[in-house]
């Protein structure tokens, strides 16, 4: 009919429902992202390279690629260059990322970073506080955060 859009609201609703179902199915059954495409031997090799058990590797992979994004923001707030840290001490950076991914305080972390209070309060909630304090002491024994 002239003047009508080529798709009615009902068709759009049905197509959106199907798309949502497909996305939900993918998330449910592909919980490990790209890791789900790896063979058992490949997963074992990756876990060995990262020095984590395969079960922990799968749990970390299931969290998604953005699950450690707050770490970079925290490091910047603490005046630590994330790129320089990753280059100078990749093992420490991987450990920081691993703890950040598994952290249950992401809401508080985001709030503290947004409010600009993370530097004063990160020791109260961040599982990386001990390692970060050690980095500060290593970098400058007289520095205080």
Buried (B, 14 or more C-beta within 10 A) or exposed (E): EEEEEEEEEEEEEEEEEEEEEEEEEEEEEEBBBEBEEBEEEEBBEBBEEBEBEBEBBBBBBBBEEEBBBBBBBBBEBBEBEBEEBBEEBEEBBBBBBBBBBBBEBBEBBBBBBEEEEBBEBBEEBBBBBEBBEEBBEEEEEEEEE
